[in-house]
Amino acid sequence: MPTVRVEGMTCRHCVMAVEKALSRVEGVKGVRVDLESGEASFREESPVEMDKIRRAIEEAGYKVG
Ligand SMILES: [Cu+2]
């Protein structure tokens, strides 16, 4: 499962914002975001461009660590 570190999440709302943003990326399914570890993971239904993952996280207001 691809996993990325997300910086800047502080609460449940941040987690939901990141989940939502990642879920919209083409090919991404089953997003899981863990606040404590700051990690987001997902399944690839089709090949996912990591650039799009990065952009989605940044557009939601967070940073990829
Ligand atoms: Cu928050």
N, CA, C, O and the ligand as a Tripos MOL2 file, in Angstrom:
@<TRIPOS>MOLECULE
protein
  261   259    66     0     0
PROTEIN
NO_CHARGES

@<TRIPOS>ATOM
      1 N           0.8370   -1.1970    0.0000 N.3       1 MET1
      2 CA          0.0000    0.0000    0.0000 C.3       1 MET1
      3 C           0.8730    1.2490    0.0000 C.2       1 MET1
      4 O           1.7110    1.4140    0.8870 O.2       1 MET1
      5 N           0.6880    2.1440   -0.9940 N.am      2 PRO2
      6 CA          1.4780    3.3730   -0.9840 C.3       2 PRO2
      7 C           1.1640    4.1950    0.2740 C.2       2 PRO2
      8 O           0.0090    4.3200    0.6810 O.2       2 PRO2
      9 N           2.2010    4.7390    0.8620 N.am      3 THR3
     10 CA          2.0460    5.5420    2.0760 C.3       3 THR3
     11 C           2.8410    6.8370    1.9370 C.2       3 THR3
     12 O           3.9780    6.8400    1.4640 O.2       3 THR3
     13 N           2.2220    7.9310    2.3560 N.am      4 VAL4
     14 CA          2.9450    9.2060    2.3550 C.3       4 VAL4
     15 C           2.8280    9.8520    3.7290 C.2       4 VAL4
     16 O           1.8510    9.6410    4.4470 O.2       4 VAL4
     17 N           3.8260   10.6320    4.0780 N.am      5 ARG5
     18 CA          3.7780   11.3840    5.3240 C.3       5 ARG5
     19 C           3.1620   12.7430    5.0480 C.2       5 ARG5
     20 O           3.5690   13.4490    4.1250 O.2       5 ARG5
     21 N           2.1750   13.1010    5.8570 N.am      6 VAL6
     22 CA          1.5180   14.3920    5.6960 C.3       6 VAL6
     23 C           1.8610   15.2570    6.9060 C.2       6 VAL6
     24 O           1.6730   14.8520    8.0540 O.2       6 VAL6
     25 N           2.3690   16.4570    6.6210 N.am      7 GLU7
     26 CA          2.7270   17.3730    7.7030 C.3       7 GLU7
     27 C           1.6630   18.4390    7.8670 C.2       7 GLU7
     28 O           1.1140   18.9450    6.8880 O.2       7 GLU7
     29 N           1.3780   18.7740    9.1130 N.am      8 GLY8
     30 CA          0.4860   19.8940    9.3940 C.3       8 GLY8
     31 C          -0.8950   19.5060    9.8840 C.2       8 GLY8
     32 O          -1.7210   20.3740   10.1650 O.2       8 GLY8
     33 N          -1.1550   18.2070    9.9910 N.am      9 MET9
     34 CA         -2.4660   17.7940   10.4880 C.3       9 MET9
     35 C          -2.4840   17.8920   12.0190 C.2       9 MET9
     36 O          -1.5800   17.4010   12.6950 O.2       9 MET9
     37 N          -3.5210   18.5310   12.5440 N.am     10 THR10
     38 CA         -3.5860   18.7090   13.9950 C.3      10 THR10
     39 C          -4.8490   18.1350   14.6250 C.2      10 THR10
     40 O          -4.9040   17.9660   15.8430 O.2      10 THR10
     41 N          -5.8500   17.8370   13.8310 N.am     11 CYS11
     42 CA         -7.0920   17.3580   14.4360 C.3      11 CYS11
     43 C          -7.8610   16.4830   13.4430 C.2      11 CYS11
     44 O          -7.4310   16.2530   12.3130 O.2      11 CYS11
     45 N          -8.9980   16.0130   13.9090 N.am     12 ARG12
     46 CA         -9.8680   15.1400   13.1290 C.3      12 ARG12
     47 C         -10.3120   15.7890   11.8020 C.2      12 ARG12
     48 O         -10.4870   15.1120   10.7890 O.2      12 ARG12
     49 N         -10.4830   17.0870   11.8420 N.am     13 HIS13
     50 CA        -10.9140   17.7800   10.6280 C.3      13 HIS13
     51 C          -9.8220   17.7630    9.5580 C.2      13 HIS13
     52 O         -10.0970   17.6440    8.3640 O.2      13 HIS13
     53 N          -8.5930   17.8840   10.0140 N.am     14 CYS14
     54 CA         -7.4640   17.8050    9.0840 C.3      14 CYS14
     55 C          -7.4510   16.4230    8.4310 C.2      14 CYS14
     56 O          -7.2580   16.2960    7.2210 O.2      14 CYS14
     57 N          -7.6560   15.4090    9.2360 N.am     15 VAL15
     58 CA         -7.6660   14.0290    8.7280 C.3      15 VAL15
     59 C          -8.7340   13.8790    7.6480 C.2      15 VAL15
     60 O          -8.4890   13.2920    6.5940 O.2      15 VAL15
     61 N          -9.9130   14.4120    7.9230 N.am     16 MET16
     62 CA        -11.0060   14.2970    6.9540 C.3      16 MET16
     63 C         -10.7090   15.0700    5.6760 C.2      16 MET16
     64 O         -11.0450   14.6280    4.5770 O.2      16 MET16
     65 N         -10.0780   16.2260    5.8300 N.am     17 ALA17
     66 CA         -9.7440   17.0450    4.6580 C.3      17 ALA17
     67 C          -8.7450   16.3050    3.7590 C.2      17 ALA17
     68 O          -8.8660   16.3200    2.5340 O.2      17 ALA17
     69 N          -7.7660   15.6620    4.3850 N.am     18 VAL18
     70 CA         -6.7620   14.9270    3.6060 C.3      18 VAL18
     71 C          -7.3870   13.6880    2.9670 C.2      18 VAL18
     72 O          -7.1030   13.3680    1.8130 O.2      18 VAL18
     73 N          -8.2330   12.9980    3.7190 N.am     19 GLU19
     74 CA         -8.9050   11.8170    3.1650 C.3      19 GLU19
     75 C          -9.7130   12.1810    1.9240 C.2      19 GLU19
     76 O          -9.6740   11.4940    0.9030 O.2      19 GLU19
     77 N         -10.4420   13.2770    2.0470 N.am     20 LYS20
     78 CA        -11.2890   13.7410    0.9600 C.3      20 LYS20
     79 C         -10.4410   14.1060   -0.2610 C.2      20 LYS20
     80 O         -10.7490   13.7180   -1.3870 O.2      20 LYS20
     81 N          -9.3740   14.8550   -0.0140 N.am     21 ALA21
     82 CA         -8.5090   15.3120   -1.1090 C.3      21 ALA21
     83 C          -7.8890   14.1240   -1.8410 C.2      21 ALA21
     84 O          -7.8380   14.0970   -3.0710 O.2      21 ALA21
     85 N          -7.4190   13.1460   -1.0710 N.am     22 LEU22
     86 CA         -6.7650   11.9900   -1.7040 C.3      22 LEU22
     87 C          -7.7680   11.1140   -2.4390 C.2      22 LEU22
     88 O          -7.4570   10.5400   -3.4820 O.2      22 LEU22
     89 N          -8.9700   11.0160   -1.8920 N.am     23 SER23
     90 CA         -9.9930   10.1780   -2.5160 C.3      23 SER23
     91 C         -10.3680   10.6550   -3.9020 C.2      23 SER23
     92 O         -10.8650    9.8880   -4.7280 O.2      23 SER23
     93 N         -10.1230   11.9410   -4.1480 N.am     24 ARG24
     94 CA        -10.4760   12.5120   -5.4490 C.3      24 ARG24
     95 C          -9.4210   12.2430   -6.5130 C.2      24 ARG24
     96 O          -9.6770   12.4280   -7.7030 O.2      24 ARG24
     97 N          -8.2490   11.8120   -6.0960 N.am     25 VAL25
     98 CA         -7.1760   11.5770   -7.0700 C.3      25 VAL25
     99 C          -7.4700   10.3010   -7.8600 C.2      25 VAL25
    100 O          -7.8640    9.2760   -7.3030 O.2      25 VAL25
    101 N          -7.2690   10.3980   -9.1600 N.am     26 GLU26
    102 CA         -7.5320    9.2720  -10.0530 C.3      26 GLU26
    103 C          -6.7930    8.0070   -9.6170 C.2      26 GLU26
    104 O          -5.5830    8.0250   -9.3930 O.2      26 GLU26
    105 N          -7.5430    6.9110   -9.5020 N.am     27 GLY27
    106 CA         -6.9360    5.6220   -9.1810 C.3      27 GLY27
    107 C          -6.8720    5.3010   -7.7010 C.2      27 GLY27
    108 O          -6.5950    4.1660   -7.3150 O.2      27 GLY27
    109 N          -7.1290    6.3080   -6.8690 N.am     28 VAL28
    110 CA         -7.0040    6.1220   -5.4200 C.3      28 VAL28
    111 C          -8.2910    5.5580   -4.8240 C.2      28 VAL28
    112 O          -9.3910    6.0460   -5.0810 O.2      28 VAL28
    113 N          -8.1100    4.5060   -4.0150 N.am     29 LYS29
    114 CA         -9.2520    3.9200   -3.3040 C.3      29 LYS29
    115 C          -8.8300    3.6020   -1.8710 C.2      29 LYS29
    116 O          -7.6460    3.4330   -1.5810 O.2      29 LYS29
    117 N          -9.8140    3.5250   -0.9870 N.am     30 GLY30
    118 CA         -9.5500    3.0760    0.3790 C.3      30 GLY30
    119 C          -8.5090    3.8840    1.1210 C.2      30 GLY30
    120 O          -7.5600    3.3320    1.6780 O.2      30 GLY30
    121 N          -8.6900    5.1950    1.1260 N.am     31 VAL31
    122 CA         -7.7250    6.0720    1.8070 C.3      31 VAL31
    123 C          -7.8230    5.9110    3.3230 C.2      31 VAL31
    124 O          -8.9130    5.8690    3.8920 O.2      31 VAL31
    125 N          -6.6630    5.8240    3.9570 N.am     32 ARG32
    126 CA         -6.6070    5.8040    5.4200 C.3      32 ARG32
    127 C          -5.5970    6.8330    5.8670 C.2      32 ARG32
    128 O          -4.4510    6.8400    5.4190 O.2      32 ARG32
    129 N          -6.0380    7.7040    6.7580 N.am     33 VAL33
    130 CA         -5.1460    8.7390    7.2740 C.3      33 VAL33
    131 C          -5.0690    8.5950    8.7790 C.2      33 VAL33
    132 O          -6.0910    8.5430    9.4620 O.2      33 VAL33
    133 N          -3.8400    8.5320    9.2960 N.am     34 ASP34
    134 CA         -3.6520    8.3910   10.7330 C.3      34 ASP34
    135 C          -3.0460    9.6710   11.3040 C.2      34 ASP34
    136 O          -1.9460   10.0810   10.9310 O.2      34 ASP34
    137 N          -3.7770   10.2760   12.1990 N.am     35 LEU35
    138 CA         -3.3500   11.5610   12.7620 C.3      35 LEU35
    139 C          -2.0600   11.4230   13.5590 C.2      35 LEU35
    140 O          -1.1460   12.2340   13.4060 O.2      35 LEU35
    141 N          -1.9790   10.4140   14.4000 N.am     36 GLU36
    142 CA         -0.8170   10.2750   15.2860 C.3      36 GLU36
    143 C           0.4920   10.0520   14.5320 C.2      36 GLU36
    144 O           1.5170   10.6540   14.8540 O.2      36 GLU36
    145 N           0.4440    9.1930   13.5410 N.am     37 SER37
    146 CA          1.6720    8.9270   12.7870 C.3      37 SER37
    147 C           1.8600    9.9400   11.6600 C.2      37 SER37
    148 O           2.9590   10.0770   11.1230 O.2      37 SER37
    149 N           0.7930   10.6460   11.3050 N.am     38 GLY38
    150 CA          0.8650   11.5920   10.2020 C.3      38 GLY38
    151 C           0.9980   10.8890    8.8620 C.2      38 GLY38
    152 O           1.5290   11.4550    7.9060 O.2      38 GLY38
    153 N           0.5140    9.6560    8.7950 N.am     39 GLU39
    154 CA          0.6570    8.9020    7.5520 C.3      39 GLU39
    155 C          -0.6820    8.7010    6.8490 C.2      39 GLU39
    156 O          -1.7150    8.4580    7.4730 O.2      39 GLU39
    157 N          -0.6170    8.8130    5.5220 N.am     40 ALA40
    158 CA         -1.7860    8.5560    4.6900 C.3      40 ALA40
    159 C          -1.4510    7.3920    3.7680 C.2      40 ALA40
    160 O          -0.4090    7.3920    3.1140 O.2      40 ALA40
    161 N          -2.3300    6.4090    3.7170 N.am     41 SER41
    162 CA         -2.1010    5.2920    2.8180 C.3      41 SER41
    163 C          -3.3680    5.0350    2.0130 C.2      41 SER41
    164 O          -4.4640    5.4560    2.3850 O.2      41 SER41
    165 N          -3.1880    4.3390    0.9120 N.am     42 PHE42
    166 CA         -4.3310    4.0960    0.0230 C.3      42 PHE42
    167 C          -4.0430    2.8980   -0.8570 C.2      42 PHE42
    168 O          -2.9100    2.4240   -0.9430 O.2      42 PHE42
    169 N          -5.0890    2.4180   -1.5090 N.am     43 ARG43
    170 CA         -4.9320    1.3530   -2.4980 C.3      43 ARG43
    171 C          -4.9600    1.9880   -3.8810 C.2      43 ARG43
    172 O          -5.5740    3.0330   -4.0930 O.2      43 ARG43
    173 N          -4.2840    1.3330   -4.8130 N.am     44 GLU44
    174 CA         -4.2890    1.8250   -6.1870 C.3      44 GLU44
    175 C          -5.2100    0.9620   -7.0360 C.2      44 GLU44
    176 O          -4.9160   -0.2000   -7.3150 O.2      44 GLU44
    177 N          -6.3030    1.5370   -7.4320 N.am     45 GLU45
    178 CA         -7.2270    0.8350   -8.3150 C.3      45 GLU45
    179 C          -6.6710    0.8030   -9.7290 C.2      45 GLU45
    180 O          -6.8810   -0.1430  -10.4880 O.2      45 GLU45
    181 N          -5.9540    1.8720  -10.0540 N.am     46 SER46
    182 CA         -5.1750    1.9660  -11.2870 C.3      46 SER46
    183 C          -3.9400    2.7810  -10.9170 C.2      46 SER46
    184 O          -3.9190    3.4140   -9.8610 O.2      46 SER46
    185 N          -2.8990    2.7780  -11.7730 N.am     47 PRO47
    186 CA         -1.6640    3.4640  -11.3790 C.3      47 PRO47
    187 C          -1.8950    4.9230  -10.9730 C.2      47 PRO47
    188 O          -2.5700    5.6800  -11.6720 O.2      47 PRO47
    189 N          -1.3270    5.2890   -9.8470 N.am     48 VAL48
    190 CA         -1.5170    6.6330   -9.3100 C.3      48 VAL48
    191 C          -0.2300    7.4340   -9.4670 C.2      48 VAL48
    192 O           0.8570    6.9610   -9.1340 O.2      48 VAL48
    193 N          -0.3720    8.6490   -9.9770 N.am     49 GLU49
    194 CA          0.7900    9.5300  -10.1090 C.3      49 GLU49
    195 C           1.0390   10.2160   -8.7740 C.2      49 GLU49
    196 O           0.1740   10.9190   -8.2520 O.2      49 GLU49
    197 N           2.2400   10.0010   -8.2270 N.am     50 MET50
    198 CA          2.5360   10.5630   -6.9120 C.3      50 MET50
    199 C           2.5390   12.0940   -6.9320 C.2      50 MET50
    200 O           2.3340   12.7370   -5.9030 O.2      50 MET50
    201 N           2.7690   12.6570   -8.0980 N.am     51 ASP51
    202 CA          2.6810   14.1030   -8.2460 C.3      51 ASP51
    203 C           1.2880   14.6210   -7.9290 C.2      51 ASP51
    204 O           1.1220   15.6820   -7.3290 O.2      51 ASP51
    205 N           0.2940   13.8500   -8.3450 N.am     52 LYS52
    206 CA         -1.0950   14.2510   -8.0900 C.3      52 LYS52
    207 C          -1.4260   14.1170   -6.6090 C.2      52 LYS52
    208 O          -2.1960   14.9030   -6.0580 O.2      52 LYS52
    209 N          -0.8390   13.1200   -5.9810 N.am     53 ILE53
    210 CA         -1.0240   12.9430   -4.5360 C.3      53 ILE53
    211 C          -0.4700   14.1520   -3.7960 C.2      53 ILE53
    212 O          -1.1180   14.7320   -2.9240 O.2      53 ILE53
    213 N           0.7600   14.5110   -4.1770 N.am     54 ARG54
    214 CA          1.4120   15.6580   -3.5500 C.3      54 ARG54
    215 C           0.5850   16.9350   -3.7380 C.2      54 ARG54
    216 O           0.3650   17.6970   -2.7970 O.2      54 ARG54
    217 N           0.1470   17.1390   -4.9440 N.am     55 ARG55
    218 CA         -0.6220   18.3460   -5.2460 C.3      55 ARG55
    219 C          -1.9350   18.3910   -4.4590 C.2      55 ARG55
    220 O          -2.3220   19.4350   -3.9340 O.2      55 ARG55
    221 N          -2.6090   17.2460   -4.3860 N.am     56 ALA56
    222 CA         -3.8880   17.1920   -3.6660 C.3      56 ALA56
    223 C          -3.6910   17.5390   -2.1960 C.2      56 ALA56
    224 O          -4.5010   18.2520   -1.6030 O.2      56 ALA56
    225 N          -2.6120   17.0300   -1.6170 N.am     57 ILE57
    226 CA         -2.3390   17.3060   -0.2040 C.3      57 ILE57
    227 C          -2.0090   18.7830   -0.0070 C.2      57 ILE57
    228 O          -2.4550   19.4120    0.9530 O.2      57 ILE57
    229 N          -1.2300   19.3180   -0.9240 N.am     58 GLU58
    230 CA         -0.8530   20.7240   -0.8090 C.3      58 GLU58
    231 C          -2.0500   21.6480   -1.0280 C.2      58 GLU58
    232 O          -2.1870   22.6740   -0.3610 O.2      58 GLU58
    233 N          -2.9040   21.2750   -1.9590 N.am     59 GLU59
    234 CA         -4.0840   22.1140   -2.2120 C.3      59 GLU59
    235 C          -5.0410   22.0800   -1.0290 C.2      59 GLU59
    236 O          -5.8000   23.0250   -0.8130 O.2      59 GLU59
    237 N          -5.0070   20.9920   -0.2620 N.am     60 ALA60
    238 CA         -5.8500   20.9100    0.9340 C.3      60 ALA60
    239 C          -5.2400   21.7130    2.0850 C.2      60 ALA60
    240 O          -5.8810   21.9160    3.1150 O.2      60 ALA60
    241 N          -4.0070   22.1650    1.9030 N.am     61 GLY61
    242 CA         -3.3910   23.0180    2.9060 C.3      61 GLY61
    243 C          -2.3390   22.3470    3.7720 C.2      61 GLY61
    244 O          -1.9480   22.8840    4.8090 O.2      61 GLY61
    245 N          -1.8760   21.1650    3.3460 N.am     62 TYR62
    246 CA         -0.8800   20.4290    4.1330 C.3      62 TYR62
    247 C           0.3630   20.1880    3.2840 C.2      62 TYR62
    248 O           0.4110   20.5260    2.1020 O.2      62 TYR62
    249 N           1.3500   19.6000    3.9170 N.am     63 LYS63
    250 CA          2.6020   19.3480    3.2070 C.3      63 LYS63
    251 C           2.9480   17.8680    3.2310 C.2      63 LYS63
    252 O           2.6460   17.1570    4.1900 O.2      63 LYS63
    253 N           3.5790   17.4210    2.1680 N.am     64 VAL64
    254 CA          4.0750   16.0460    2.1410 C.3      64 VAL64
    255 C           5.4620   16.0520    2.7660 C.2      64 VAL64
    256 O           6.3490   16.7920    2.3420 O.2      64 VAL64
    257 N           5.6310   15.2070    3.7910 N.am     65 GLY65
    258 CA          6.9090   15.2010    4.5120 C.3      65 GLY65
    259 C           7.9290   14.2880    3.8820 C.2      65 GLY65
    260 O           9.0500   14.1790    4.3780 O.2      65 GLY65
    261 CU         -7.3900   20.1210   11.9720 Cu       66 CU66
@<TRIPOS>BOND
     1     1     2 1
     2     2     3 1
     3     3     4 2
     4     3     5 am
     5     5     6 1
     6     6     7 1
     7     7     8 2
     8     7     9 am
     9     9    10 1
    10    10    11 1
    11    11    12 2
    12    11    13 am
    13    13    14 1
    14    14    15 1
    15    15    16 2
    16    15    17 am
    17    17    18 1
    18    18    19 1
    19    19    20 2
    20    19    21 am
    21    21    22 1
    22    22    23 1
    23    23    24 2
    24    23    25 am
    25    25    26 1
    26    26    27 1
    27    27    28 2
    28    27    29 am
    29    29    30 1
    30    30    31 1
    31    31    32 2
    32    31    33 am
    33    33    34 1
    34    34    35 1
    35    35    36 2
    36    35    37 am
    37    37    38 1
    38    38    39 1
    39    39    40 2
    40    39    41 am
    41    41    42 1
    42    42    43 1
    43    43    44 2
    44    43    45 am
    45    45    46 1
    46    46    47 1
    47    47    48 2
    48    47    49 am
    49    49    50 1
    50    50    51 1
    51    51    52 2
    52    51    53 am
    53    53    54 1
    54    54    55 1
    55    55    56 2
    56    55    57 am
    57    57    58 1
    58    58    59 1
    59    59    60 2
    60    59    61 am
    61    61    62 1
    62    62    63 1
    63    63    64 2
    64    63    65 am
    65    65    66 1
    66    66    67 1
    67    67    68 2
    68    67    69 am
    69    69    70 1
    70    70    71 1
    71    71    72 2
    72    71    73 am
    73    73    74 1
    74    74    75 1
    75    75    76 2
    76    75    77 am
    77    77    78 1
    78    78    79 1
    79    79    80 2
    80    79    81 am
    81    81    82 1
    82    82    83 1
    83    83    84 2
    84    83    85 am
    85    85    86 1
    86    86    87 1
    87    87    88 2
    88    87    89 am
    89    89    90 1
    90    90    91 1
    91    91    92 2
    92    91    93 am
    93    93    94 1
    94    94    95 1
    95    95    96 2
    96    95    97 am
    97    97    98 1
    98    98    99 1
    99    99   100 2
   100    99   101 am
   101   101   102 1
   102   102   103 1
   103   103   104 2
   104   103   105 am
   105   105   106 1
   106   106   107 1
   107   107   108 2
   108   107   109 am
   109   109   110 1
   110   110   111 1
   111   111   112 2
   112   111   113 am
   113   113   114 1
   114   114   115 1
   115   115   116 2
   116   115   117 am
   117   117   118 1
   118   118   119 1
   119   119   120 2
   120   119   121 am
   121   121   122 1
   122   122   123 1
   123   123   124 2
   124   123   125 am
   125   125   126 1
   126   126   127 1
   127   127   128 2
   128   127   129 am
   129   129   130 1
   130   130   131 1
   131   131   132 2
   132   131   133 am
   133   133   134 1
   134   134   135 1
   135   135   136 2
   136   135   137 am
   137   137   138 1
   138   138   139 1
   139   139   140 2
   140   139   141 am
   141   141   142 1
   142   142   143 1
   143   143   144 2
   144   143   145 am
   145   145   146 1
   146   146   147 1
   147   147   148 2
   148   147   149 am
   149   149   150 1
   150   150   151 1
   151   151   152 2
   152   151   153 am
   153   153   154 1
   154   154   155 1
   155   155   156 2
   156   155   157 am
   157   157   158 1
   158   158   159 1
   159   159   160 2
   160   159   161 am
   161   161   162 1
   162   162   163 1
   163   163   164 2
   164   163   165 am
   165   165   166 1
   166   166   167 1
   167   167   168 2
   168   167   169 am
   169   169   170 1
   170   170   171 1
   171   171   172 2
   172   171   173 am
   173   173   174 1
   174   174   175 1
   175   175   176 2
   176   175   177 am
   177   177   178 1
   178   178   179 1
   179   179   180 2
   180   179   181 am
   181   181   182 1
   182   182   183 1
   183   183   184 2
   184   183   185 am
   185   185   186 1
   186   186   187 1
   187   187   188 2
   188   187   189 am
   189   189   190 1
   190   190   191 1
   191   191   192 2
   192   191   193 am
   193   193   194 1
   194   194   195 1
   195   195   196 2
   196   195   197 am
   197   197   198 1
   198   198   199 1
   199   199   200 2
   200   199   201 am
   201   201   202 1
   202   202   203 1
   203   203   204 2
   204   203   205 am
   205   205   206 1
   206   206   207 1
   207   207   208 2
   208   207   209 am
   209   209   210 1
   210   210   211 1
   211   211   212 2
   212   211   213 am
   213   213   214 1
   214   214   215 1
   215   215   216 2
   216   215   217 am
   217   217   218 1
   218   218   219 1
   219   219   220 2
   220   219   221 am
   221   221   222 1
   222   222   223 1
   223   223   224 2
   224   223   225 am
   225   225   226 1
   226   226   227 1
   227   227   228 2
   228   227   229 am
   229   229   230 1
   230   230   231 1
   231   231   232 2
   232   231   233 am
   233   233   234 1
   234   234   235 1
   235   235   236 2
   236   235   237 am
   237   237   238 1
   238   238   239 1
   239   239   240 2
   240   239   241 am
   241   241   242 1
   242   242   243 1
   243   243   244 2
   244   243   245 am
   245   245   246 1
   246   246   247 1
   247   247   248 2
   248   247   249 am
   249   249   250 1
   250   250   251 1
   251   251   252 2
   252   251   253 am
   253   253   254 1
   254   254   255 1
   255   255   256 2
   256   255   257 am
   257   257   258 1
   258   258   259 1
   259   259   260 2
@<TRIPOS>SUBSTRUCTURE
     1 MET1         2 RESIDUE 1 A MET
     2 PRO2         6 RESIDUE 1 A PRO
     3 THR3        10 RESIDUE 1 A THR
     4 VAL4        14 RESIDUE 1 A VAL
     5 ARG5        18 RESIDUE 1 A ARG
     6 VAL6        22 RESIDUE 1 A VAL
     7 GLU7        26 RESIDUE 1 A GLU
     8 GLY8        30 RESIDUE 1 A GLY
     9 MET9        34 RESIDUE 1 A MET
    10 THR10       38 RESIDUE 1 A THR
    11 CYS11       42 RESIDUE 1 A CYS
    12 ARG12       46 RESIDUE 1 A ARG
    13 HIS13       50 RESIDUE 1 A HIS
    14 CYS14       54 RESIDUE 1 A CYS
    15 VAL15       58 RESIDUE 1 A VAL
    16 MET16       62 RESIDUE 1 A MET
    17 ALA17       66 RESIDUE 1 A ALA
    18 VAL18       70 RESIDUE 1 A VAL
    19 GLU19       74 RESIDUE 1 A GLU
    20 LYS20       78 RESIDUE 1 A LYS
    21 ALA21       82 RESIDUE 1 A ALA
    22 LEU22       86 RESIDUE 1 A LEU
    23 SER23       90 RESIDUE 1 A SER
    24 ARG24       94 RESIDUE 1 A ARG
    25 VAL25       98 RESIDUE 1 A VAL
    26 GLU26      102 RESIDUE 1 A GLU
    27 GLY27      106 RESIDUE 1 A GLY
    28 VAL28      110 RESIDUE 1 A VAL
    29 LYS29      114 RESIDUE 1 A LYS
    30 GLY30      118 RESIDUE 1 A GLY
    31 VAL31      122 RESIDUE 1 A VAL
    32 ARG32      126 RESIDUE 1 A ARG
    33 VAL33      130 RESIDUE 1 A VAL
    34 ASP34      134 RESIDUE 1 A ASP
    35 LEU35      138 RESIDUE 1 A LEU
    36 GLU36      142 RESIDUE 1 A GLU
    37 SER37      146 RESIDUE 1 A SER
    38 GLY38      150 RESIDUE 1 A GLY
    39 GLU39      154 RESIDUE 1 A GLU
    40 ALA40      158 RESIDUE 1 A ALA
    41 SER41      162 RESIDUE 1 A SER
    42 PHE42      166 RESIDUE 1 A PHE
    43 ARG43      170 RESIDUE 1 A ARG
    44 GLU44      174 RESIDUE 1 A GLU
    45 GLU45      178 RESIDUE 1 A GLU
    46 SER46      182 RESIDUE 1 A SER
    47 PRO47      186 RESIDUE 1 A PRO
    48 VAL48      190 RESIDUE 1 A VAL
    49 GLU49      194 RESIDUE 1 A GLU
    50 MET50      198 RESIDUE 1 A MET
    51 ASP51      202 RESIDUE 1 A ASP
    52 LYS52      206 RESIDUE 1 A LYS
    53 ILE53      210 RESIDUE 1 A ILE
    54 ARG54      214 RESIDUE 1 A ARG
    55 ARG55      218 RESIDUE 1 A ARG
    56 ALA56      222 RESIDUE 1 A ALA
    57 ILE57      226 RESIDUE 1 A ILE
    58 GLU58      230 RESIDUE 1 A GLU
    59 GLU59      234 RESIDUE 1 A GLU
    60 ALA60      238 RESIDUE 1 A ALA
    61 GLY61      242 RESIDUE 1 A GLY
    62 TYR62      246 RESIDUE 1 A TYR
    63 LYS63      250 RESIDUE 1 A LYS
    64 VAL64      254 RESIDUE 1 A VAL
    65 GLY65      258 RESIDUE 1 A GLY
    66 CU66       261 GROUP 0 **** ****
